């Protein structure tokens, strides 16, 4: 066990990034296909192929989940994922061809690094080529390269967000999570409630408390700051699309335990769930574990993110306090 989503058998993760432009993408590969569901809670989502995951619709399996930076522009990276899968004859069989099913979501990272740097098809393809089992890189990597957190006081007092992952095994059941943390609110330790990263105070050495800062300007908030937390839960259980959606819904409790405020109109918070196993599992238990694992993944994202492009990371702020 690597405390990573890749602890779920058959799941591979790959990253690709542009450190000069500060953006990137992350791909979760699901082998020959996995049942999947999605739950979108934020008010400003950027997604693709989520309608395929509606239980009333035809497609019953996805072949990858794409997570990207670049706002809506970054959805182009999924084209490269489709190309990589098609070359390996992985996709929905339509007779004389296959059509890879690649749902995805993006974060807004255009204010960190260059606003003209966005994931494209080549970057999506590269992320697939880099995909592997085993330990997963966290922090300033893949779709988390340009991520930031704590924007209630504007972009001058934010901290670095990033990619985080975690997993838990109970008996033969394995539940894993990967998340890209780019939230409006603070990120808190899900056990102690202590703020780990978020809106900095005016001195830049401590935290202002995002919710309290936001409350002071309620009705006069400066508006769009560019946020969103997007993630994937993977399980080695047998689920249909409706059940996978229920697990994705439960995993949002993990966001709520570790991000405050969460699911705002300025966030596009989205969670996918992919199920590629044959174990029987109680949906309520899966949902509860998914929330726990996702909360730890969110915390791991900011704990692993170093300073980049003038945005301070966890260790830098920790050092300032000493």
C-alpha positions in Angstrom: 0.0 0.0 0.0 1.3 3.4 -1.0 -1.5 5.5 0.5 -2.5 6.4 -3.0 -5.4 5.9 -5.4 -3.1 3.4 -7.3 -3.5 1.0 -4.4 -6.8 0.1 -6.1 -5.9 -2.7 -8.6 -6.1 -1.7 -12.2 -5.8 2.1 -11.6 -2.9 4.0 -13.0 -2.1 7.7 -12.6 0.0 9.9 -14.9 0.9 13.6 -14.7 2.2 16.1 -17.2 3.0 19.8 -16.5 4.4 23.0 -17.7 6.4 24.6 -14.8 7.1 27.8 -16.8 3.4 28.5 -17.5 2.3 26.8 -14.2 -0.4 24.5 -15.5 -0.8 20.8 -16.2 -3.0 17.7 -16.2 -3.5 14.5 -14.4 -5.0 11.3 -15.9 -6.5 8.3 -14.0 -6.5 5.3 -16.3 -9.1 2.5 -15.7 -7.8 -0.3 -17.9 -10.4 -1.7 -20.3 -13.2 0.2 -18.5 -14.8 0.9 -15.2 -18.3 1.8 -14.1 -18.4 5.4 -13.0 -20.6 8.2 -11.5 -20.1 11.9 -10.8 -21.4 14.5 -8.4 -21.0 18.2 -9.0 -21.6 20.5 -6.0 -19.8 23.8 -6.9 -21.5 26.7 -8.7 -18.9 27.2 -11.4 -17.9 23.8 -12.8 -15.9 23.1 -16.0 -16.6 19.5 -17.1 -16.9 17.1 -20.1 -18.8 13.9 -20.7 -20.6 14.0 -17.4 -23.9 13.3 -19.1 -22.5 9.8 -20.1 -22.5 9.0 -16.4 -26.2 9.5 -15.9 -27.7 6.1 -15.0 -30.4 6.6 -17.7 -27.9 6.9 -20.5 -26.2 4.2 -22.7 -22.5 4.1 -21.9 -21.7 1.8 -18.9 -18.0 2.2 -18.6 -15.3 4.9 -18.7 -11.7 4.4 -19.8 -10.1 7.3 -18.1 -10.8 10.4 -16.0 -9.1 13.6 -17.0 -8.3 16.4 -14.5 -6.7 19.5 -15.9 -5.7 23.1 -15.3 -6.4 25.9 -17.8 -10.0 26.5 -17.1 -12.3 25.5 -20.0 -9.4 25.8 -22.4 -7.7 22.9 -20.5 -10.5 20.5 -21.5 -8.6 20.1 -24.8 -6.1 17.9 -23.0 -8.7 15.1 -22.9 -8.3 14.8 -26.7 -4.8 13.5 -26.2 -6.1 11.0 -23.7 -8.6 9.7 -26.2 -5.8 9.4 -28.8 -3.6 7.4 -26.5 -6.5 5.1 -25.6 -7.6 4.7 -29.3 -4.1 3.7 -30.3 -4.4 0.8 -27.8 -7.9 -0.1 -29.0 -9.4 0.9 -25.7 -12.9 2.5 -25.9 -16.6 2.0 -26.5 -16.9 -0.5 -29.4 -18.8 1.0 -32.3 -18.0 -1.8 -34.8 -15.3 -0.5 -37.0 -13.7 1.8 -34.3 -13.6 2.4 -30.6 -14.6 5.7 -28.9 -12.7 6.1 -25.6 -15.0 7.5 -22.9 -13.1 10.2 -20.9 -15.1 12.3 -18.5 -13.2 15.1 -16.9 -13.1 18.4 -15.1 -10.8 21.4 -14.9 -9.6 24.0 -12.4 -9.1 27.7 -13.0 -5.3 28.4 -12.7 -4.9 31.2 -15.2 -3.8 33.7 -12.5 -0.8 31.7 -11.5 2.1 31.7 -14.1 0.9 32.5 -17.6 -2.7 32.9 -18.4 -1.9 31.7 -21.9 -0.5 28.4 -20.7 -3.1 25.6 -20.9 -3.0 21.8 -21.1 -3.4 20.7 -24.7 -3.8 17.3 -26.5 0.0 16.7 -26.4 0.0 17.2 -22.7 -2.9 14.9 -22.2 -1.2 12.2 -24.3 2.0 12.7 -22.3 0.2 12.2 -19.0 -1.1 8.9 -20.3 2.4 7.9 -21.3 3.6 8.7 -17.8 0.8 6.7 -16.1 1.9 4.0 -13.7 0.9 2.1 -10.6 2.8 2.5 -7.3 3.5 5.8 -5.5 1.9 9.0 -6.9 3.6 12.3 -7.0 1.8 15.0 -5.0 1.8 18.8 -4.6 3.0 20.9 -7.6 2.5 18.4 -10.3 0.0 17.6 -13.0 -3.3 19.4 -12.7 -2.1 20.9 -9.4 0.8 22.7 -10.8 -0.9 26.1 -10.9 -3.4 25.4 -8.1 -3.9 27.9 -5.2 -6.1 28.1 -2.1 -7.6 30.8 0.2 -8.9 33.6 -2.1 -11.3 35.4 0.2 -8.9 38.4 0.4 -7.9 38.3 -3.3 -5.0 36.8 -5.1 -2.2 38.6 -3.1 -2.8 36.5 0.1 -3.3 33.0 -1.3 -1.3 29.9 -0.7 -0.2 27.0 -2.9 -2.6 24.2 -3.6 -1.8 21.0 -5.5 -2.5 17.3 -6.1 -3.1 15.0 -3.1 -3.9 11.3 -2.8 -4.7 8.7 -0.1 -6.2 5.3 0.3 -7.6 2.9 2.9 -7.9 -0.9 2.9 -10.5 -2.8 4.9 -10.2 -6.6 4.4 -10.0 -7.0 0.6 -11.8 -3.7 -0.1 -9.6 -0.8 -1.2 -10.8 2.8 -1.6 -8.5 5.4 -3.0 -8.7 9.1 -3.8 -6.9 11.7 -5.8 -7.7 15.4 -5.7 -6.7 18.7 -7.2 -7.1 21.4 -4.5 -7.7 24.9 -5.9 -10.4 26.1 -3.4 -11.8 29.4 -2.5 -11.7 28.5 1.2 -9.1 27.3 3.8 -7.8 23.8 3.9 -8.0 22.3 7.4 -6.7 19.2 9.1 -9.7 16.9 8.9 -9.0 15.6 12.4 -8.0 18.7 14.4 -9.7 21.4 12.4 -6.4 23.4 12.3 -5.9 25.5 9.2 -3.1 24.1 7.1 -3.3 26.5 4.2 -5.6 29.3 3.1 -6.2 33.1 3.1 -3.2 34.7 4.7 -3.4 37.6 7.1 -2.0 41.0 6.2 1.4 40.2 7.6 1.7 37.0 5.5 2.7 35.0 8.5 -0.6 33.6 9.7 -4.2 32.9 8.6 -7.0 35.4 8.3 -9.7 32.7 8.3 -11.4 32.6 4.9 -15.0 32.4 6.2 -14.6 35.3 8.5 -12.8 37.4 5.8 -15.6 36.6 3.4 -18.3 37.5 5.9 -16.8 40.9 6.4 -17.3 41.8 2.7 -20.6 39.9 2.2 -22.6 41.6 -0.5 -19.4 43.5 -1.7 -17.2 40.6 -2.6 -14.9 41.4 -5.5 -16.2 38.5 -7.4 -14.5 35.9 -9.5 -11.2 34.7 -8.1 -10.8 31.4 -9.9 -11.3 28.3 -7.8 -12.5 24.6 -7.9 -11.5 21.3 -6.3 -11.8 18.2 -8.5 -11.2 14.6 -7.6 -11.6 10.9 -8.2 -12.6 8.1 -5.9 -11.6 4.6 -7.0 -12.9 1.3 -5.5 -12.3 -2.4 -6.2 -16.0 -3.1 -5.8 -18.8 -3.9 -8.3 -21.0 -0.8 -8.6 -23.5 0.4 -11.3 -23.5 4.0 -12.3 -26.2 5.0 -9.8 -24.2 3.4 -6.9 -21.0 5.0 -8.1 -22.7 8.4 -8.0 -23.8 7.7 -4.4 -20.2 7.1 -3.5 -19.1 10.3 -5.2 -21.8 12.1 -3.3 -20.5 10.7 0.0 -16.9 11.7 -0.9 -18.0 15.4 -0.9 -18.3 15.1 2.8 -14.5 14.8 2.7 -14.3 18.1 1.0 -16.6 19.6 3.7 -14.3 18.2 6.5 -11.2 19.7 5.0 -12.3 22.9 3.1 -14.1 25.8 4.6 -16.1 27.4 3.0 -16.7 24.8 0.4 -19.1 24.3 -2.6 -19.4 28.0 -3.1 -20.7 29.7 -6.2 -17.1 30.5 -7.0 -16.0 26.9 -7.0 -16.7 24.1 -9.5 -16.3 21.3 -7.0 -16.6 17.9 -8.7 -16.0 14.3 -7.7 -15.9 11.2 -10.0 -16.1 7.7 -8.7 -14.8 4.7 -10.7 -15.4 1.1 -9.7 -13.4 -1.6 -11.4 -13.7 -4.6 -9.1 -15.9 -7.6 -8.3 -16.3 -7.3 -4.5 -19.7 -6.9 -3.0 -19.7 -3.8 -0.7 -22.2 -1.8 1.3 -22.7 1.6 -0.4 -23.0 3.4 2.9 -19.7 2.0 4.1 -18.0 2.8 0.8 -19.4 6.4 1.0 -18.1 6.8 4.5 -14.6 5.5 3.7 -14.6 7.7 0.5 -15.2 10.8 2.6 -12.5 9.9 5.0 -9.9 9.1 2.3 -10.8 12.2 0.3 -10.4 14.5 3.3 -6.9 13.1 3.9 -6.1 13.5 0.2 -7.1 17.2 0.4 -4.8 17.8 3.3 -1.9 15.9 1.6 -2.3 18.2 -1.4 -1.4 21.4 0.5 1.1 19.7 2.8 3.0 18.5 -0.3 2.8 21.7 -2.3 5.9 23.9 -2.3 6.2 27.6 -3.2 5.9 28.3 -6.9 5.5 31.4 -9.1 5.5 33.7 -6.0 2.7 31.7 -4.3 4.0 30.4 -0.9 3.6 26.8 0.1 3.0 25.2 3.4 6.6 24.9 4.4 7.3 28.5 3.6 4.5 29.8 5.7 5.4 27.4 8.5 8.9 28.9 8.4 7.6 32.4 8.6 5.8 31.7 11.8 9.0 30.6 13.6 
